[in-house]
Amino acid sequence: MRWTLKAKPEEEVVKHLSEAIKVSPLVATLLIQRGIKNYEEALNFFRPQLEHLHDPFLMKDMDLAVKRITDAIKSEQNILIYGDYDVDGTTAVALVSSYLLSQYPNVATYIPDRYAEGYGVSYMGIDFAADNDISLIIALDCGIKALDKVAYAKEKGIDFIICDHHRPGSELPDAVAVLDPKRPDCNYPYDELCGCGIGFKLIQALEQQNGLTVEGIIPYLDLVATAIAADIVPMTGENRVLAYYGLQIINQQSRPGFRAILKAVNKSNLTVTDVVFIIAPRINAAGRMEHGRYAVSLLTETDEEKAGKMAAEIEKFNTDRRGLDQEITEEALLQISENKEEEGYTSVVYKESWHKGVIGIVASRLIETYYRPTLVFTKSGDKLAASARSVRGFDLYNALEACKGSLEQFGGHKYAAGLTLKESQYEEFKARFEEVVSNTISQELLSPEIRIDAEITLADITPKLMRILKQFEPFGPGNMKPVFLTHQLRDSGYAKGVGEGEKHLKLAVKQGNSNPIQGIGFNLGDKLPLVRDSKMFSLVYSLDENHWNGSISLQLKIKDIRQA
């Protein structure tokens, strides 16, 4: 792995902030790296406030969206809340539908079938709306490229409001309103909201229109925080405020659906990481293994007993998903290893029987072994569908754009995307994708990087530092958990492999005559020889709390080890 130590801020800037907010130069350095330069910015960072949220009407077309919804309610029209089948889409549908239903009864929900309809707005969904006398569709986390679908709906007398956060194409759909901060003509101050975040801005605007404040819709922020965590959008600006308050809702007064999930896994006091690894996979599992509507039903259920039964069903979906993605990952790794003569700058694998619901997870797993832009294809009807994942620093979306002549359709982000093509286009696309990536990726991006915030000594690690670092939460892109580097360490003599197959590394490190600090390195069991026999080594790690038998102690969460 590449170790990249971030540049040190200027000493004068560090000194100024350190004195202004009365923190150590180390903490000041960490804040400056996150764009915080003065007292007011530090205050906003450590104490996020709901009043820091932007006026939703600054978003292009928000006034048109609010007017169309208000008109629909006044004239008793049927409204359909339509969203993608992943966490961002299902939480957004749960949020907007439950908000509108609290005031107006003629609201239905629709999640496309991953297998029969695929991603985004579908003709089947529009036909469903037409058959049920629905005259307004609010599309969440999708629709920004659905030009033909929106035109088809218009022919049937159905209006669209699109709430999306994906990059638009050269033309926008002919909808009543297109809410997307990434559209070039939108001057909204923050363009990194997720789909559920845009849905929240819509209900915030509806509240504001009625002379109400954001306070009344705080209970919906558990859904927004979950979507922010799962969609891996930047944990900066407005997202950080929404996630901060959303986590409080999850931990203090979460909805029955979340309580049922957490009860099943016996977990409380969640962090963003817990949301990513506990809640998100279970919500996703519904759309992957069965249907996304199960997730919406769980997230909108108000009866504890019913929520418990739904959570148990979704737990089974998640167990099945885990077994399936492990099996497919093994098959994909074998396919890559058998085609070593094709080894290049990309991994592209295909098997028509692979389950479409887990190919995105498999693509991420393959990157853990072969660190390069990766696509996993499967058969989907008469087409091939793929999930694509990228490596840090490489814009996958731009690479796919350069290959669009070999694609039916594609959409997504810098690091994750989905696409479809005809079977006859597969080999042509595979060659073109390899060509584009090989010509545009720098060699260093083909090995994983650990970005290090600061080099410190073990003496710098104190309970006070840990208390301050906990206030940096919630962590995420743009505000990652601080990572430290310490040289000239030795193990105190008790280093050992732990866990199944001794694949994890447990040790207690000392620097000179310092007291030993416990450390755990997950999946680093093979590094044991580097730390044995009083050898000197360097560690890259983050700081963690170890909760054991009712006591809490500081520990190093080790990311990598090098012999000194």
KOLLUM-505026 format. One record per residue (C-alpha): x, y, z. Coordinates in steps of 0.5 Angstrom, whole numbers, plus 2048, in hexadecimal, padded with zeros to 3 digits. Example, Ala and Ser with C-alpha at 12.3 -4.5 7.8 and 13.67 -1.06 7.14 Angstrom:
2
8197F7810;81B7FE80E;
This chain:
564
800800800;8028077FF;80380B805;802813803;803818809;7FF81E808;802825807;80382880E;7FF82F80E;80483580F;806836816;80383D817;7FC83A815;7FC83581A;7FF83981F;7F983E81E;7F483981E;7F7835824;7F783B828;7F083E826;7EC837828;7F183582D;7F382E82A;7F982B829;7FD82C823;7FC825821;7F4826821;7F582D81E;7F9829818;7F3824817;7EE82A817;7F282E812;7F282780D;7EB82780E;7EA82F80B;7E9832812;7ED838813;7EA83C818;7E683C81F;7DF83D81B;7E0837816;7E383381C;7DD834820;7D883281A;7DC82C819;7DC82A821;7D582C822;7D182B81B;7CA82F81C;7C482E818;7C4835816;7CA834812;7C683080D;7C4834807;7BE837804;7BB832800;7B88377FB;7BF8387F9;7BF8327F5;7BD8337EE;7B68317EC;7B48307F4;7AE8357F3;7AB8327ED;7AC82B7F1;7A882E7F7;7A38317F3;7A182B7EF;7A18267F5;79C82C7F9;79882C7F3;7978247F3;7958247FA;79082A7F9;78D8267F3;78D81F7F6;79281C7F1;7958167F2;79D8167F3;7A28117F2;7A98117F6;7AE80D7F2;7B580B7F4;7BA8077F2;7BB8007F6;7C28027FA;7C2805801;7C280C7FE;7BC80B7FA;7B88077FF;7B980B805;7B8811800;7B180E7FE;7B080C805;7B1814807;7AD817802;7A7812802;7A681280A;7A781A80A;7A181B805;79D815808;79D81980E;79981F80B;79681B805;793814803;7948147FC;79B8127FC;79E80B7F9;7A58087F9;7A98057F3;7B08017F3;7B27FE7ED;7B47F77EC;7BB7F67EC;7BA7F07E7;7B47F27E3;7B57F97E2;7BC7FB7E4;7BF8027E7;7BB8087E7;7B480A7E4;7B18057E0;7AB8047DB;7A87FF7DF;7A88047E5;7A580A7E0;7A08047DE;79E8037E5;79D80A7E7;79980B7E0;7958057E2;7938087E9;79180F7E7;7988127EA;7998197E7;7A081A7EB;7A68167EC;7AB8197F0;7B28157EE;7B78147F4;7BE8127F3;7BD8117EB;7BA8147E5;7BF81A7E3;7C18167DD;7BA8137DC;7B88187D6;7B48127D2;7B08107D8;7AE8177DA;7AC8187D3;7A88127D3;7A58147DA;7A381A7D7;79F8177D1;79B8147D6;79981A7DA;79E8197E0;7A381E7E2;7AA81D7E5;7AE8207EB;7B581D7EB;7B981D7F1;7C081B7EF;7C781C7F1;7CB8187EB;7CE81C7E6;7C981E7E0;7CA81D7D9;7CB8237D4;7C38237D4;7BE8237DA;7B881F7DA;7B18237D8;7AF8237DF;7AB8287E3;7B18297E8;7B88267E8;7BB8267EF;7C28257EE;7C88297F1;7CD8267EC;7C98297E6;7CD82F7E3;7C88347E4;7C78337EB;7CA8377F0;7C88347F6;7CE8357FB;7CF82D7FC;7CF8287F7;7D18227FB;7CB8207FD;7C88197FC;7C18177F9;7BE816800;7C181D802;7BE8207FC;7B781D7FE;7B9820805;7BA827802;7B38267FE;7AF825805;7B382A808;7B182F802;7A982D803;7AA82E80B;7AD835809;7A7836805;7A283580A;7A683A80F;7A9834813;7B0833815;7B582D814;7B482B81B;7AD827819;7B1822814;7B7821819;7B481A81A;7B5818812;7BD819813;7BE812815;7BC81080E;7C181680B;7C781480F;7C680D80D;7C680F806;7CC813807;7D080E80A;7CE808805;7CF80D7FF;7D680F801;7D58167FF;7DA81B803;7D981C80A;7D9824809;7D582A809;7CE829809;7CF821809;7D2821810;7CD825813;7C8820811;7CC81A813;7CD81D81A;7C681E81B;7C4818818;7C881481C;7C5817822;7BF815820;7C180D81E;7C480D825;7BF810829;7B8810826;7B980C820;7B380981C;7B080281D;7B47FF817;7BA801819;7B97FF820;7B77F881E;7BE7F781A;7C27F981F;7BE7F5824;7C07EF820;7C77F1820;7C77F3827;7CB7FA826;7CA801828;7CD807828;7CF807821;7D480B81D;7D480C815;7D8806815;7D3802818;7CE805814;7D280380E;7D37FC810;7CD7FA814;7C77FE811;7C97FF80A;7CA7F8808;7C47F680B;7C07FB807;7C37FA801;7C27F2802;7BB7F3800;7BC7F67F9;7C27F17F8;7BE7EB7FA;7B77EC7F9;7B47F37F8;7B57FA7FB;7AE7FB7FD;7B07F6803;7B57FC805;7B0801804;7AB7FE808;7AF7FC80E;7B280480E;7AA80680E;7A7801813;7A580481A;7A37FE81D;7A97FB821;7A67F3820;7A57F4819;7AC7F7818;7AF7F281C;7AD7ED817;7AF7F1811;7B67F2814;7B67EA815;7B57E980E;7BA7EE80B;7BF7EB810;7BE7E480C;7BF7E8805;7C57EB808;7C87E480A;7C67E1803;7CA7E7800;7D07E6804;7D07DF802;7CF7E17FB;7D47E67FA;7D97E27FD;7D87DD7F8;7D87E17F2;7DE7E57F5;7E27DE7F5;7E07DD7EE;7E27E47EB;7E97E37EE;7EA7DD7EB;7E77E07E4;7ED7E57E5;7F27E07E7;7F17DC7E1;7F17E27DC;7F87E47DF;7FA7E57D7;7F57EB7D7;7F77EE7DD;7F77F67DC;7F57FC7E0;7EE7FA7E1;7EA7F47E3;7E47F27DF;7E07EB7E1;7DA7E87DE;7D57E27DF;7CE7E27DD;7CC7DE7E4;7CE7E37E9;7C97E67ED;7C87ED7EB;7C77F07F2;7CE7EE7F5;7D27F07EF;7D47F77F2;7D67F47F8;7DA7EF7F4;7DE7F57F0;7E07F87F7;7E27F17F9;7E77F07F3;7EA7F77F4;7EC7F57FB;7F07EF7F7;7F27F27F0;7F27FA7F1;7F07FD7EB;7E97FF7E8;7E47FA7E8;7DE7F77E4;7DA7F17E6;7D57EF7E0;7CF7EB7E0;7C97E97DC;7C37ED7DD;7BD7EC7D8;7C07EC7D1;7C57F17D3;7CC7F17D8;7CC7F57DE;7D27F77E2;7D47FA7E8;7DA7FE7E8;7DF8007EE;7E58057ED;7EB8067F1;7ED80C7F5;7EE8127F1;7EC80F7EA;7E58127E7;7E280C7E5;7DC8107E2;7E08147DD;7E380D7DB;7DC80A7D9;7DA8117D6;7E080F7D1;7DE8087D0;7D680A7CF;7D68087C7;7D78017CA;7D18027CF;7CA8027CF;7C98067D6;7CD8087DC;7CD80D7E2;7D080E7E9;7D68117EC;7DD8127EC;7DF80B7F0;7D88077EE;7D48067E8;7CF8027E5;7CE8007DD;7CB7FC7D8;7CD7FA7D1;7CB7F47CC;7CF7EE7CD;7D27EF7C6;7D57F57C9;7D97F27CE;7DF7F07CB;7E07F77C8;7DE7FB7CE;7E37F77D2;7E97F97CE;7E78007CD;7E68007D5;7ED7FD7D6;7F08027D0;7ED8087D4;7EF8077DB;7F68057D9;7F780C7D5;7F48107DB;7F680C7E1;7FC80E7E5;8008087E7;80080A7EE;7F980A7EF;7F98027ED;7FC8017F4;7F88037FA;7F98097FE;7F980A806;7F9812807;7FC81480D;7FA81A811;80081B816;806818818;806817820;809814826;80580F82B;806814830;80181982C;7FC81482D;7F8816833;7F0815835;7F081C834;7F281B82D;7ED81682C;7E781A82F;7E881F82A;7E981B824;7E2818826;7DF81F825;7E281E81D;7DC81981C;7D8818818;7DE815813;7DE81480C;7E1817805;7E381E806;7E481C80E;7E781680F;7E9813815;7F0816817;7F6811815;7FD811818;80480F817;80980D81C;81080B81B;815807820;810802823;8117FB826;80C7F6829;80C7F5830;80D7ED82F;8067EB82E;8047EC827;8007E6824;7FB7E481F;7F47E4821;7ED7E281E;7EB7DD819;7F17DA816;7F57DF81A;7F47E4814;7F47EB819;7FA7ED81D;7FA7EF824;8007F3827;8027F882D;8077FD82A;80C80182E;81080782C;816808830;814807837;80D809836;807805839;805800834;7FE801830;7FA7FC82D;7F97FB826;7F57F7821;7F67F681A;7F07F2816;7F27EE810;7FA7EF812;7FC7E9815;8017E8810;8057EE812;8067EA819;80E7E8817;80F7F0816;80D7F181D;8107EB821;8177EA824;8187F2826;8187F481F;8177FC81E;8117FE81A;80D803817;805803818;7FF807814;7F9807819;7F380B81B;7F180B822;7EB807825;7E880582C;7E87FE82E;7E27FC832;7E37F6836;7DF7F383C;7DD7FA83E;7E37FE83D;7E6802838;7ED803836;7F1807830;7F380282A;7F6803824;7F280181E;7F87FF819;7F8800812;7FF7FE80F;8067FC812;80D7FD80F;8137FA812;818800814;
